[in-house]
Amino acid sequence: MNLAVNGERLLQRLEELAEIGAIVGADGDRGSARLALTAEDGQGRDLVVKWMRDLGLDISIDGVGNVIATMPHPSGLSPVMTGSHIDTVATGGRFDGNLGVLAGLEVIESVMSAGVELDRPLAVGFFTDEEGARFPPDMLGSLVYAGGMTVEEALDIRAVDGARFGDELESIGYAGGAPSPGPAPHAFVELHIEQGPVLEVEDIQIGAVTGVQGISWTKVTLRGQSNHAGTTPMAMRKDPAAALFTIGAELQRIVERIGEPQVGTIGRVELVPNLVNVVPASATFTVDVRHTDDETLINVEREVAALIEEVEALMKG
């Protein structure tokens, strides 16, 4: 049998979901802002769950709001499952996560509409707070589903805005009673957009994931001495901004020496007092390093930590 999905229906659903929390970037590109457990996230959930109910799927919601929809099937066997997430970062893409959920829903609808009989059921789900942009850590919902964190621990997590996870979950109506950890599917596959440029640059339509990057985040504050920018000689300065720039340049060299797939990023910088004519008193910044190999990542963490200590000592003289 040659069974095809309805691409037009899938695209229409993607666009409809993207309109909830729709934003337009400075470059004119359209995106979405549906941070986990906000009102916008609740509205997005309601829409996707409606589509699931319209198909007559069996829906379960666990104690952290993970939603799993399974097609009715007489076998009682564990399902082949797909899915992703529908929460976003503050400036999220329209297809990030959404594609994995709605493509799975489209596959189920196409199979059911064609009357195809499968040996075991299909299931599609979306996991809470995959992005971690509001409630740390990222991939929180799937962590609970897999047994890496208890529901009780998750419910007490505080957001970056101070809100409690459990309270926000209740407020959008997605505190369910399905067991955690959740039942293991027979198999799981996730369709996801490419979050980098490689496939597009090489004109390849699809790639298979061979590893998942481990992530290390570090927040660093360097404290120097604030002085007038025009009258303080360079040799007499204790400038944390200059130290920060040195660390950034050395981080680049570390990453280039190790080679792919090692990456490193200084993504956020705060200078105090952040004035054009004042040598800063302090510089606070984040370091993001990633690698698919745990041992390599740990070694890079240690090397970066030693670098920061060395540069800070030189700054203070």
Phi and psi in degrees as a GROMACS rama.xvg file:
@    title "Ramachandran Plot"
@    xaxis  label "Phi"
@    yaxis  label "Psi"
@TYPE xy
-103.954  94.8733  ASN-2
-105.696  126.884  LEU-3
-116.362  148.259  ALA-4
-80.4443  166.518  VAL-5
-92.7118  94.6161  ASN-6
-62.9127  -35.566  GLY-7
-65.5524  -41.3464  GLU-8
-65.6746  -40.9689  ARG-9
-61.341  -46.7461  LEU-10
-63.9802  -38.6589  LEU-11
-62.6005  -41.9294  GLN-12
-67.0622  -40.0113  ARG-13
-58.8017  -44.0141  LEU-14
-67.7143  -37.7464  GLU-15
-67.0492  -42.5358  GLU-16
-65.8331  -38.4151  LEU-17
-65.4439  -21.9789  ALA-18
-72.416  -18.6615  GLU-19
-80.2626  114.143  ILE-20
77.047  25.3849  GLY-21
-61.3159  139.599  ALA-22
-135.079  161.781  ILE-23
-125.122  124.757  VAL-24
-76.7907  172.312  GLY-25
-61.9288  -26.6257  ALA-26
-88.2331  2.97147  ASP-27
89.7286  -7.56041  GLY-28
-70.8815  142.231  ASP-29
-87.4941  144.527  ARG-30
-148.056  -164.862  GLY-31
-141.437  148.403  SER-32
-127.149  98.6412  ALA-33
-133.169  72.7882  ARG-34
-62.0267  150.552  LEU-35
-55.4997  131.669  ALA-36
66.1493  17.3866  LEU-37
-83.5709  173.248  THR-38
-59.4709  -37.604  ALA-39
-65.9288  -39.7006  GLU-40
-61.8363  -42.139  ASP-41
-60.7454  -41.4552  GLY-42
-66.2694  -40.1437  GLN-43
-63.4488  -42.473  GLY-44
-60.0863  -46.2215  ARG-45
-57.5545  -40.998  ASP-46
-66.2671  -47.6834  LEU-47
-66.2609  -40.9686  VAL-48
-64.2759  -35.5285  VAL-49
-59.8767  -45.6432  LYS-50
-62.0658  -37.8879  TRP-51
-64.886  -44.4861  MET-52
-65.6997  -37.5516  ARG-53
-58.9979  -27.475  ASP-54
-87.2507  -4.86277  LEU-55
76.0651  25.796  GLY-56
-76.9248  151.937  LEU-57
-83.1254  118.611  ASP-58
-109.408  131.713  ILE-59
-124.03  142.244  SER-60
-129.819  125.501  ILE-61
-93.3254  -172.564  ASP-62
-69.9368  -11.187  GLY-63
-114.248  10.7884  VAL-64
89.3334  9.63999  GLY-65
-65.2698  133.893  ASN-66
-115.025  123.423  VAL-67
-123.069  127.679  ILE-68
-118.914  124.938  ALA-69
-120.34  136.205  THR-70
-71.3419  141.299  MET-71
-58.054  139.054  PRO-72
-158.143  138.147  HIS-73
-78.3418  -11.8414  PRO-74
-73.7409  -29.9882  SER-75
74.659  6.8861  GLY-76
-78.3015  156.338  LEU-77
-66.1708  146.482  SER-78
-83.627  159.326  PRO-79
-82.5564  122.555  VAL-80
-117.849  147.671  MET-81
-137.121  173.825  THR-82
151.289  -175.809  GLY-83
-168.259  -123.395  SER-84
-148.993  160.01  HIS-85
-123.414  -0.467557  ILE-86
-76.5297  158.65  ASP-87
-131.02  170.465  THR-88
-79.4076  -178.95  VAL-89
-64.1842  -28.4318  ALA-90
-127.382  65.7509  THR-91
-82.6975  157.658  GLY-92
-80.4378  159.054  GLY-93
-72.0453  -23.022  ARG-94
-111.199  -10.3063  PHE-95
-64.1619  114.805  ASP-96
84.2471  -48.5334  GLY-97
-57.4322  -39.6858  ASN-98
-60.4398  -43.5566  LEU-99
-64.252  -33.2285  GLY-100
-77.3366  -51.2701  VAL-101
-75.6143  -28.1866  LEU-102
-66.7828  -39.4591  ALA-103
-62.8982  -41.7384  GLY-104
-62.6411  -39.1083  LEU-105
-65.9646  -39.6213  GLU-106
-61.1127  -45.725  VAL-107
-62.2643  -44.5251  ILE-108
-63.8663  -40.079  GLU-109
-65.5035  -41.1034  SER-110
-64.798  -45.0684  VAL-111
-67.8078  -40.3571  MET-112
-65.4602  -32.9723  SER-113
-83.3478  -5.9263  ALA-114
70.1168  25.1566  GLY-115
-74.1452  132.212  VAL-116
-95.9796  122.428  GLU-117
-105.831  156.45  LEU-118
-69.4342  -28.7101  ASP-119
-145.871  161.388  ARG-120
-74.1906  163.261  PRO-121
-103.889  150.311  LEU-122
-138.445  151.825  ALA-123
-135.059  142.477  VAL-124
-144.777  163.487  GLY-125
-131.953  138.983  PHE-126
-102.756  143.075  PHE-127
-72.856  138.226  THR-128
54.9549  47.3495  ASP-129
-64.6532  -38.7613  GLU-130
-70.9799  -32.5636  GLU-131
70.7805  14.1737  GLY-132
-73.7602  -22.1421  ALA-133
-112.624  -46.1031  ARG-134
-114.888  116.578  PHE-135
-78.4271  150.233  PRO-136
-87.6823  169.72  PRO-137
-68.4158  159.936  ASP-138
59.0796  35.3257  MET-139
-64.1185  -45.924  LEU-140
-61.3715  -45.9667  GLY-141
-69.4766  -29.0775  SER-142
-62.1719  -44.1245  LEU-143
-66.668  -43.5506  VAL-144
-58.4558  -37.8612  TYR-145
-86.7005  -2.27588  ALA-146
91.6089  10.4477  GLY-147
-83.0613  -11.6044  GLY-148
-151.869  144.767  MET-149
-81.6118  158.896  THR-150
-59.2168  -42.5082  VAL-151
-61.4537  -41.3233  GLU-152
-63.1768  -43.1527  GLU-153
-64.6664  -41.122  ALA-154
-63.7579  -24.1638  LEU-155
-93.2145  0.0752378  ASP-156
-68.5785  140.372  ILE-157
-100.26  139.91  ARG-158
-77.4084  168.595  ALA-159
-62.6267  -21.9656  VAL-160
-95.245  6.68049  ASP-161
93.0291  -11.5313  GLY-162
-69.4037  149.061  ALA-163
-89.5893  134.3  ARG-164
-52.8648  -50.8318  PHE-165
-61.1349  -38.8001  GLY-166
-66.5362  -42.2318  ASP-167
-68.8806  -36.1831  GLU-168
-62.6887  -44.2573  LEU-169
-61.9115  -38.8294  GLU-170
-65.5228  -27.7898  SER-171
-98.9345  0.764454  ILE-172
79.9347  29.8913  GLY-173
-124.072  31.8664  TYR-174
-90.3198  98.7056  ALA-175
-97.1319  -178.34  GLY-176
-118.319  6.21928  GLY-177
-64.4476  148.492  ALA-178
-66.8724  150.009  PRO-179
-131.801  135.77  SER-180
-59.7208  155.054  PRO-181
-79.357  162.51  GLY-182
-65.8166  137.952  PRO-183
-73.7832  131.636  ALA-184
-74.1275  166.125  PRO-185
-63.4169  -39.1247  HIS-186
-158.014  156.994  ALA-187
-137.641  135.917  PHE-188
-138.834  139.989  VAL-189
-121.009  126.466  GLU-190
-89.5197  128.728  LEU-191
-142.077  148.16  HIS-192
-63.69  155.45  ILE-193
-75.0277  128.849  GLU-194
-95.8405  11.6441  GLN-195
-136.801  -174.499  GLY-196
-97.2947  0.770304  PRO-197
-63.8306  -53.4723  VAL-198
-61.3958  -41.3792  LEU-199
-64.3788  -45.0269  GLU-200
-63.6665  -38.3468  VAL-201
-90.0285  3.91591  GLU-202
56.5611  47.6121  ASP-203
-111.988  131.15  ILE-204
-74.6324  -35.4947  GLN-205
-150.622  147.695  ILE-206
-130.976  155.761  GLY-207
-104.008  131.639  ALA-208
-71.9017  130.532  VAL-209
-111.46  -8.9191  THR-210
-168.509  159.206  GLY-211
-115.806  131.951  VAL-212
-72.3378  129.424  GLN-213
-74.9597  148.673  GLY-214
-122.985  135.281  ILE-215
-125.278  121.765  SER-216
-113.734  133.138  TRP-217
-132.382  134.529  THR-218
-106.585  126.766  LYS-219
-122.603  137.714  VAL-220
-123.266  122.055  THR-221
-103.259  129.723  LEU-222
-112.65  122.169  ARG-223
-117.35  -136.842  GLY-224
-136.487  121.424  GLN-225
-76.5182  134.311  SER-226
-150.84  170.141  ASN-227
-69.6468  133.065  HIS-228
-71.4874  -23.011  ALA-229
-91.9972  -21.9535  GLY-230
-116.872  -2.80432  THR-231
-97.5349  112.835  THR-232
-58.4264  149.143  PRO-233
-58.8928  -38.7915  MET-234
-70.0426  -16.3619  ALA-235
-103.29  6.11345  MET-236
-88.2537  148.488  ARG-237
-120.25  80.7472  LYS-238
-100.007  107.145  ASP-239
-68.5215  -24.6049  PRO-240
-67.9244  -42.7329  ALA-241
-62.332  -39.1375  ALA-242
-63.3807  -41.1132  ALA-243
-59.3145  -44.872  LEU-244
-64.8798  -36.5768  PHE-245
-62.9203  -43.9972  THR-246
-61.683  -41.9009  ILE-247
-61.1134  -43.3721  GLY-248
-66.7661  -40.1298  ALA-249
-69.7478  -35.774  GLU-250
-59.6956  -42.1318  LEU-251
-59.3715  -42.6647  GLN-252
-67.8735  -38.2487  ARG-253
-60.4775  -47.2017  ILE-254
-63.5679  -43.8091  VAL-255
-66.1361  -34.5472  GLU-256
-65.759  -41.5535  ARG-257
-71.9657  -38.8982  ILE-258
85.9968  178.36  GLY-259
-60.6139  143.027  GLU-260
-95.1682  21.0287  PRO-261
-63.4325  133.094  GLN-262
-136.195  155.944  VAL-263
-149.596  141.419  GLY-264
-144.049  134.15  THR-265
-99.8499  106.347  ILE-266
-100.825  -20.4905  GLY-267
-140.473  134.511  ARG-268
-134.74  133.583  VAL-269
-132.044  120.507  GLU-270
-106.574  141.413  LEU-271
-123.122  124.684  VAL-272
-90.0346  6.99118  PRO-273
62.6735  46.7582  ASN-274
-115.905  148.752  LEU-275
-66.1823  -28.6102  VAL-276
-114.186  25.5192  ASN-277
-131.599  129.417  VAL-278
-65.5319  127.251  VAL-279
-62.5105  149.891  PRO-280
-83.5828  -31.2052  ALA-281
-151.6  156.036  SER-282
-133.087  121.904  ALA-283
-113.167  132.273  THR-284
-149.751  163.97  PHE-285
-111.662  144.741  THR-286
-120.029  123.488  VAL-287
-115.488  114.641  ASP-288
-122.741  143.786  VAL-289
-142.435  145.227  ARG-290
-160.738  153.693  HIS-291
-80.0189  -16.2959  THR-292
-104.694  123.498  ASP-293
-58.9203  -46.1814  ASP-294
-63.394  -41.6988  GLU-295
-62.5392  -42.9564  THR-296
-62.5731  -42.9349  LEU-297
-62.6073  -41.3091  ILE-298
-64.6335  -38.443  ASN-299
-66.4841  -41.9882  VAL-300
-54.2841  -46.3593  GLU-301
-65.3463  -40.3792  ARG-302
-66.2352  -40.7138  GLU-303
-66.9906  -40.7059  VAL-304
-61.5489  -42.5924  ALA-305
-65.2755  -38.6805  ALA-306
-60.1074  -46.4122  LEU-307
-61.9423  -43.6397  ILE-308
-62.5332  -41.5928  GLU-309
-65.3659  -46.7964  GLU-310
-66.9724  -39.0514  VAL-311
-63.4404  -40.7337  GLU-312
-63.942  -40.9396  ALA-313
-64.0998  -38.7767  LEU-314
-62.1662  -41.616  MET-315
-80.5357  -10.6903  LYS-316
